[in-house]
Amino acid sequence: MLPIEEKLDPRVKRTRGLILGAFTNLLAEKSFDAISVQDVTEKAQINRATFYKHFLDKYALLDRWVEQQFRQEIESRVLDACHYTPDNLRILLLTVCEFLFKVRTDCMQSQRQFEPLIEKQVKNQVYELLNVWLGKMNPHLSTEISATVAAWAIYGLASHYSHAKKLPALEKFVDEALPLVAVNLEQFA
């Protein structure tokens, strides 16, 4: 299971939700560089002190936003409740490709400096998910190396897809790329 947010006071959850919602709306309106903490606090209708109780700065907010957006993608496809199968692995690769493409085209197109942050969050969550899946398959085998290799491969393939000047059909791309990831995980099947 992917890590879930620790048990928080409902007021804290509500305030973080307001901040993240305001940030999402602002990203649709302007670039990250043009967004200030003041913009976020005005949109969320909170004061700056409240913002800083929840986030160190706008970069920490961006990090949390990416984490939350990708977690929602995983949860919407119920991958966090699944186990390893070639079909689930295919859905995971498809999810990462779609997520990176969407993030790059919707709000980060001119924000190349944020790619390492996106990469960190996506690879971490894919790794955690694969670790759980593989651990269920064979609890006697170490999953760390296989989950790491597969997470990096999935992210790398999805990044390649989202950067392509001429995008191939996504389904065809995933079908061609899937064996490159699956070969690493065959020992758990």
Secondary structure by P-SEA (a helix, b strand, c coil): cccccccccaaaaaaaaaaaaaaaaaaaccccccccaaaaaaaacccaaaaaaccccaaaaaaaaaaaaaaaaaaaaccccccccaaaaaaaaaaaaaaaaaaaaccccccccaaaaaaaaaaaaaaaaaaaaaaaaccccccaaaaaaaaaaaaaaaaaaaaccccccaaaaaaaaaaaaaaaacccc
